Amino acid sequence: MTSLADLKLQIEQEEQKIAQLKKQAREIQAADRTTVIEEIRKQIAEHGITAMELKLVGARARRVAHVAATPKYRNANGETWSGGRGRKPKWVVDALATGKSLSDFEI
C-alpha cells in the first residue's frame, strides 16, 4: 500500500517533469517562431507585399492615406495647400496678412 507521503512525493516529481516539458516547449516554440518570422520577411520582400495588403496598418493610417487631399493653392516657392480644415500654413497666413487673397494662389 502506498502512503500519502509517497503520493505527494510522486506528484511533486511529476509536476517538476511537467515544468521541464513546458520549458522545453517554450524554447522550441521560440526557435520555430524566429525561423517562421525570417521566412515570412523573406517572402514579403521577394513579392513586394505591403503592410496595407496584409491589413497590418491601423484603420486611422488607412483613412489618412486615402484622404490625402489634392492641393488647391501654391505659392511662388512651390509650397502647396489643399485648403482643408485645420490651421493654414504659415505662408498662407503671411500672404493673407499682406493683403493677398487665396484666389491669388489658386492652382
N, CA, C and O atoms as a DFTB+ gen file, in Angstrom:
428 C
 N C O
     1  1       0.837      -1.168       0.000
     2  2       0.000       0.000       0.000
     3  2       0.888       1.238       0.000
     4  3       1.892       1.295       0.709
     5  1       0.503       2.236      -0.810
     6  2       1.248       3.482      -0.934
     7  2       0.756       4.467       0.116
     8  3      -0.445       4.616       0.341
     9  1       1.710       5.136       0.752
    10  2       1.335       6.104       1.787
    11  2       1.052       7.467       1.151
    12  3       1.393       7.723      -0.004
    13  1       0.429       8.315       1.931
    14  2       0.117       9.668       1.480
    15  2       1.402      10.429       1.157
    16  3       1.448      11.176       0.179
    17  1       2.427      10.251       1.956
    18  2       3.712      10.919       1.738
    19  2       4.317      10.491       0.401
    20  3       4.864      11.312      -0.335
    21  1       4.210       9.184       0.095
    22  2       4.728       8.683      -1.181
    23  2       3.976       9.311      -2.354
    24  3       4.591       9.687      -3.352
    25  1       2.657       9.428      -2.244
    26  2       1.849      10.025      -3.301
    27  2       2.209      11.500      -3.497
    28  3       2.302      11.969      -4.631
    29  1       2.407      12.225      -2.409
    30  2       2.783      13.634      -2.501
    31  2       4.138      13.792      -3.185
    32  3       4.321      14.686      -4.011
    33  1       5.086      12.922      -2.838
    34  2       6.401      12.954      -3.460
    35  2       6.295      12.651      -4.955
    36  3       6.946      13.304      -5.770
    37  1       5.492      11.682      -5.304
    38  2       5.296      11.309      -6.707
    39  2       4.656      12.475      -7.484
    40  3       5.052      12.756      -8.615
    41  1       3.679      13.143      -6.881
    42  2       3.021      14.302      -7.515
    43  2       4.044      15.416      -7.738
    44  3       4.080      16.024      -8.807
    45  1       4.865      15.678      -6.741
    46  2       5.880      16.725      -6.851
    47  2       6.861      16.422      -7.985
    48  3       7.231      17.312      -8.751
    49  1       7.280      15.145      -8.083
    50  2       8.203      14.752      -9.156
    51  2       7.552      14.916     -10.532
    52  3       8.198      15.366     -11.478
    53  1       6.286      14.554     -10.637
    54  2       5.577      14.687     -11.913
    55  2       5.387      16.165     -12.281
    56  3       5.476      16.534     -13.452
    57  1       5.126      16.998     -11.279
    58  2       4.976      18.430     -11.526
    59  2       6.294      19.039     -12.008
    60  3       6.295      19.942     -12.844
    61  1       7.420      18.541     -11.475
    62  2       8.725      19.011     -11.939
    63  2       8.951      18.599     -13.399
    64  3       9.461      19.385     -14.197
    65  1       8.573      17.382     -13.737
    66  2       8.698      16.909     -15.122
    67  2       7.834      17.761     -16.048
    68  3       8.256      18.130     -17.144
    69  1       6.614      18.067     -15.592
    70  2       5.700      18.902     -16.392
    71  2       6.319      20.280     -16.607
    72  3       6.277      20.815     -17.715
    73  1       6.891      20.853     -15.555
    74  2       7.517      22.169     -15.661
    75  2       8.678      22.141     -16.655
    76  3       8.842      23.072     -17.444
    77  1       9.482      21.081     -16.622
    78  2      10.603      20.940     -17.553
    79  2      10.098      20.803     -18.988
    80  3      10.652      21.408     -19.906
    81  1       9.051      20.008     -19.177
    82  2       8.487      19.833     -20.519
    83  2       7.889      21.132     -21.058
    84  3       8.025      21.437     -22.243
    85  1       7.229      21.896     -20.187
    86  2       6.673      23.188     -20.603
    87  2       7.791      24.141     -21.013
    88  3       7.660      24.876     -21.992
    89  1       8.900      24.126     -20.254
    90  2      10.037      24.985     -20.576
    91  2      10.617      24.600     -21.935
    92  3      10.918      25.469     -22.752
    93  1      10.775      23.296     -22.177
    94  2      11.280      22.824     -23.463
    95  2      10.346      23.239     -24.598
    96  3      10.800      23.653     -25.664
    97  1       9.067      23.128     -24.367
    98  2       8.080      23.505     -25.387
    99  2       8.191      24.994     -25.716
   100  3       8.133      25.373     -26.886
   101  1       8.350      25.840     -24.699
   102  2       8.500      27.290     -24.928
   103  2       9.762      27.584     -25.729
   104  3       9.740      28.426     -26.628
   105  1      10.862      26.901     -25.415
   106  2      12.126      27.115     -26.125
   107  2      12.001      26.704     -27.587
   108  3      12.473      27.412     -28.477
   109  1      11.368      25.563     -27.837
   110  2      11.175      25.096     -29.212
   111  2      10.271      26.051     -29.978
   112  3      10.529      26.373     -31.138
   113  1       9.218      26.498     -29.322
   114  2       8.291      27.423     -29.958
   115  2       8.995      28.738     -30.301
   116  3       8.764      29.295     -31.373
   117  1       9.846      29.238     -29.410
   118  2      10.573      30.480     -29.670
   119  2      11.515      30.318     -30.858
   120  3      11.608      31.211     -31.701
   121  1      12.209      29.195     -30.932
   122  2      13.115      28.938     -32.050
   123  2      12.328      28.818     -33.355
   124  3      12.737      29.372     -34.376
   125  1      11.207      28.103     -33.329
   126  2      10.368      27.969     -34.518
   127  2       9.825      29.319     -34.951
   128  3       9.765      29.623     -36.142
   129  1       9.432      30.120     -33.981
   130  2       8.867      31.444     -34.267
   131  2       9.884      32.303     -35.012
   132  3       9.543      32.964     -35.993
   133  1      11.128      32.293     -34.547
   134  2      12.183      33.075     -35.191
   135  2      12.361      32.631     -36.638
   136  3      12.481      33.465     -37.536
   137  1      12.379      31.343     -36.862
   138  2      12.531      30.806     -38.211
   139  2      11.353      31.202     -39.097
   140  3      11.538      31.596     -40.248
   141  1      10.158      31.094     -38.561
   142  2       8.957      31.442     -39.322
   143  2       8.958      32.933     -39.670
   144  3       8.645      33.305     -40.802
   145  1       9.301      33.776     -38.717
   146  2       9.338      35.222     -38.964
   147  2      10.348      35.553     -40.060
   148  3      10.056      36.358     -40.944
   149  1      11.522      34.946     -40.013
   150  2      12.535      35.182     -41.038
   151  2      12.021      34.767     -42.412
   152  3      12.235      35.477     -43.395
   153  1      11.356      33.637     -42.487
   154  2      10.810      33.144     -43.758
   155  2       9.715      34.077     -44.281
   156  3       9.665      34.368     -45.476
   157  1       8.851      34.539     -43.397
   158  2       7.783      35.457     -43.805
   159  2       8.384      36.757     -44.326
   160  3       7.955      37.260     -45.365
   161  1       9.363      37.305     -43.628
   162  2      10.008      38.545     -44.080
   163  2      10.636      38.365     -45.458
   164  3      10.534      39.242     -46.316
   165  1      11.279      37.232     -45.661
   166  2      11.901      36.954     -46.948
   167  2      10.841      36.911     -48.051
   168  3      11.037      37.482     -49.124
   169  1       9.730      36.241     -47.790
   170  2       8.651      36.142     -48.777
   171  2       8.024      37.512     -49.057
   172  3       7.721      37.831     -50.206
   173  1       7.830      38.313     -48.017
   174  2       7.260      39.651     -48.192
   175  2       8.168      40.488     -49.085
   176  3       7.695      41.145     -50.012
   177  1       9.463      40.465     -48.809
   178  2      10.412      41.235     -49.609
   179  2      10.451      40.727     -51.045
   180  3      10.484      41.519     -51.987
   181  1      10.446      39.417     -51.211
   182  2      10.521      38.807     -52.543
   183  2       9.317      39.178     -53.404
   184  3       9.457      39.393     -54.608
   185  1       8.152      39.253     -52.802
   186  2       6.924      39.517     -53.552
   187  2       6.473      40.971     -53.472
   188  3       5.469      41.338     -54.084
   189  1       7.201      41.809     -52.724
   190  2       6.856      43.222     -52.627
   191  2       5.514      43.468     -51.963
   192  3       4.797      44.394     -52.340
   193  1       5.171      42.659     -50.993
   194  2       3.891      42.782     -50.294
   195  2       3.976      43.922     -49.282
   196  3       4.988      44.082     -48.599
   197  1       2.911      44.707     -49.194
   198  2       2.888      45.837     -48.267
   199  2       2.084      45.505     -47.018
   200  3       1.283      44.571     -47.003
   201  1       2.316      46.291     -45.973
   202  2       1.565      46.129     -44.728
   203  2       0.079      46.382     -44.976
   204  3      -0.776      45.767     -44.338
   205  1      -0.224      47.287     -45.904
   206  2      -1.613      47.587     -46.239
   207  2      -2.288      46.336     -46.829
   208  3      -3.424      46.017     -46.478
   209  1      -1.586      45.639     -47.720
   210  2      -2.157      44.437     -48.320
   211  2      -2.395      43.343     -47.283
   212  3      -3.336      42.559     -47.401
   213  1      -1.545      43.299     -46.283
   214  2      -1.693      42.304     -45.222
   215  2      -2.651      42.771     -44.138
   216  3      -2.908      42.052     -43.172
   217  1      -3.175      43.975     -44.302
   218  2      -4.091      44.587     -43.339
   219  2      -3.440      44.694     -41.966
   220  3      -4.069      44.438     -40.939
   221  1      -2.153      45.084     -41.972
   222  2      -1.410      45.272     -40.733
   223  2      -1.355      46.731     -40.326
   224  3      -0.846      47.063     -39.256
   225  1      -1.883      47.612     -41.186
   226  2      -1.886      49.040     -40.911
   227  2      -3.183      49.378     -40.210
   228  3      -4.247      48.911     -40.617
   229  1      -3.113      50.188     -39.156
   230  2      -4.304      50.562     -38.401
   231  2      -5.327      51.296     -39.245
   232  3      -4.983      51.853     -40.288
   233  1      -6.566      51.307     -38.818
   234  2      -7.660      51.934     -39.560
   235  2      -7.385      53.415     -39.786
   236  3      -7.660      53.924     -40.872
   237  1      -6.857      54.115     -38.802
   238  2      -6.581      55.539     -38.948
   239  2      -5.540      55.766     -40.039
   240  3      -5.691      56.677     -40.852
   241  1      -4.503      54.963     -40.068
   242  2      -3.465      55.127     -41.079
   243  2      -4.034      54.901     -42.475
   244  3      -3.669      55.615     -43.409
   245  1      -4.912      53.932     -42.632
   246  2      -5.534      53.700     -43.940
   247  2      -6.378      54.892     -44.339
   248  3      -6.329      55.335     -45.486
   249  1      -7.157      55.419     -43.395
   250  2      -8.029      56.538     -43.697
   251  2      -7.204      57.747     -44.124
   252  3      -7.549      58.413     -45.100
   253  1      -6.139      58.034     -43.419
   254  2      -5.294      59.171     -43.753
   255  2      -4.683      58.980     -45.134
   256  3      -4.599      59.928     -45.915
   257  1      -4.260      57.767     -45.437
   258  2      -3.646      57.503     -46.731
   259  2      -4.637      57.743     -47.869
   260  3      -4.238      58.212     -48.935
   261  1      -5.910      57.435     -47.668
   262  2      -6.904      57.588     -48.720
   263  2      -7.472      59.001     -48.786
   264  3      -8.071      59.381     -49.792
   265  1      -7.292      59.774     -47.733
   266  2      -7.897      61.096     -47.659
   267  2      -6.922      62.178     -48.127
   268  3      -7.258      63.362     -48.097
   269  1      -5.745      61.795     -48.549
   270  2      -4.767      62.786     -48.975
   271  2      -5.412      63.704     -50.009
   272  3      -5.799      63.269     -51.093
   273  1      -5.518      64.980     -49.650
   274  2      -6.236      65.945     -50.470
   275  2      -5.354      66.492     -51.591
   276  3      -4.133      66.580     -51.462
   277  1      -5.997      66.849     -52.673
   278  2      -5.306      67.459     -53.802
   279  2      -5.052      68.932     -53.492
   280  3      -5.959      69.629     -53.036
   281  1      -3.836      69.412     -53.731
   282  2      -3.550      70.819     -53.454
   283  2      -4.412      71.743     -54.316
   284  3      -4.653      71.465     -55.490
   285  1      -4.867      72.835     -53.724
   286  2      -5.668      73.829     -54.435
   287  2      -4.928      75.150     -54.555
   288  3      -5.256      75.979     -55.404
   289  1      -3.918      75.345     -53.692
   290  2      -3.189      76.607     -53.665
   291  2      -1.689      76.335     -53.703
   292  3      -1.209      75.357     -53.130
   293  1      -0.945      77.226     -54.397
   294  2       0.515      77.088     -54.479
   295  2       1.126      78.480     -54.428
   296  3       0.618      79.414     -55.049
   297  1       2.229      78.613     -53.679
   298  2       2.922      79.900     -53.651
   299  2       4.081      79.885     -54.632
   300  3       4.308      78.883     -55.311
   301  1       4.813      80.979     -54.712
   302  2       5.925      81.111     -55.662
   303  2       7.053      80.126     -55.366
   304  3       7.812      79.770     -56.268
   305  1       7.172      79.681     -54.117
   306  2       8.225      78.726     -53.740
   307  2       7.833      77.286     -54.034
   308  3       8.639      76.376     -53.839
   309  1       6.603      77.064     -54.503
   310  2       6.147      75.713     -54.812
   311  2       5.452      75.022     -53.655
   312  3       5.026      73.875     -53.793
   313  1       5.326      75.694     -52.518
   314  2       4.619      75.102     -51.379
   315  2       3.137      75.047     -51.712
   316  3       2.595      75.967     -52.325
   317  1       2.480      73.958     -51.302
   318  2       1.067      73.786     -51.633
   319  2       0.226      73.623     -50.379
   320  3       0.724      73.321     -49.295
   321  1      -1.080      73.839     -50.573
   322  2      -2.051      73.653     -49.501
   323  2      -3.362      73.243     -50.140
   324  3      -3.741      73.764     -51.189
   325  1      -4.056      72.308     -49.505
   326  2      -5.316      71.807     -50.053
   327  2      -6.502      72.681     -49.686
   328  3      -7.577      72.548     -50.271
   329  1      -6.314      73.575     -48.723
   330  2      -7.419      74.424     -48.295
   331  2      -8.365      73.726     -47.347
   332  3      -9.464      74.213     -47.083
   333  1      -7.944      72.598     -46.840
   334  2      -8.800      71.807     -45.950
   335  2      -8.944      72.402     -44.571
   336  3      -8.476      73.505     -44.288
   337  1      -9.607      71.639     -43.722
   338  2      -9.817      72.078     -42.343
   339  2      -8.498      72.096     -41.592
   340  3      -7.520      71.473     -42.004
   341  1      -8.490      72.807     -40.508
   342  2      -7.289      72.874     -39.687
   343  2      -6.567      74.183     -39.904
   344  3      -7.082      75.091     -40.556
   345  1      -5.379      74.273     -39.356
   346  2      -4.605      75.515     -39.438
   347  2      -4.094      75.751     -40.847
   348  3      -3.733      74.816     -41.562
   349  1      -4.071      76.997     -41.224
   350  2      -3.495      77.380     -42.513
   351  2      -1.975      77.335     -42.383
   352  3      -1.437      77.620     -41.314
   353  1      -1.286      76.982     -43.456
   354  2       0.178      77.014     -43.408
   355  2       0.660      78.453     -43.191
   356  3      -0.047      79.412     -43.502
   357  1       1.843      78.578     -42.667
   358  2       2.398      79.906     -42.357
   359  2       2.460      80.775     -43.598
   360  3       2.170      81.969     -43.528
   361  1       2.830      80.205     -44.724
   362  2       2.942      81.026     -45.934
   363  2       1.589      81.594     -46.354
   364  3       1.531      82.689     -46.913
   365  1       0.501      80.870     -46.095
   366  2      -0.837      81.371     -46.408
   367  2      -1.214      82.491     -45.442
   368  3      -1.715      83.534     -45.861
   369  1      -0.976      82.278     -44.173
   370  2      -1.281      83.284     -43.153
   371  2      -0.517      84.576     -43.446
   372  3      -1.081      85.668     -43.387
   373  1       0.780      84.438     -43.764
   374  2       1.606      85.619     -44.060
   375  2       1.093      86.351     -45.300
   376  3       1.030      87.581     -45.306
   377  1       0.726      85.614     -46.347
   378  2       0.224      86.225     -47.582
   379  2      -1.090      86.957     -47.336
   380  3      -1.288      88.068     -47.827
   381  1      -1.976      86.342     -46.584
   382  2      -3.260      86.981     -46.279
   383  2      -3.048      88.244     -45.444
   384  3      -3.787      89.218     -45.591
   385  1      -2.051      88.229     -44.576
   386  2      -1.753      89.384     -43.727
   387  2      -1.230      90.561     -44.551
   388  3      -1.382      91.715     -44.149
   389  1      -0.618      90.277     -45.696
   390  2      -0.088      91.352     -46.552
   391  2      -1.129      91.852     -47.548
   392  3      -0.824      92.691     -48.395
   393  1      -2.356      91.340     -47.449
   394  2      -3.448      91.828     -48.295
   395  2      -3.745      90.964     -49.503
   396  3      -4.645      91.290     -50.276
   397  1      -3.024      89.882     -49.690
   398  2      -3.327      88.994     -50.814
   399  2      -4.533      88.144     -50.473
   400  3      -4.910      88.025     -49.308
   401  1      -5.144      87.546     -51.503
   402  2      -6.276      86.674     -51.273
   403  2      -5.929      85.274     -51.718
   404  3      -4.963      85.062     -52.450
   405  1      -6.728      84.315     -51.268
   406  2      -6.470      82.923     -51.649
   407  2      -6.554      82.741     -53.169
   408  3      -5.856      81.897     -53.730
   409  1      -7.386      83.512     -53.820
   410  2      -7.537      83.369     -55.273
   411  2      -6.217      83.673     -55.998
   412  3      -6.009      83.210     -57.120
   413  1      -5.326      84.448     -55.365
   414  2      -4.021      84.732     -55.964
   415  2      -3.139      83.486     -56.033
   416  3      -2.177      83.446     -56.799
   417  1      -3.465      82.475     -55.237
   418  2      -2.624      81.282     -55.156
   419  2      -3.293      80.033     -55.721
   420  3      -2.732      78.941     -55.630
   421  1      -4.475      80.176     -56.300
   422  2      -5.187      79.003     -56.825
   423  2      -4.386      78.332     -57.930
   424  3      -3.741      78.986     -58.750
   425  1      -4.447      77.020     -57.924
   426  2      -3.736      76.240     -58.958
   427  2      -4.650      76.085     -60.158
   428  3      -4.267      75.466     -61.150
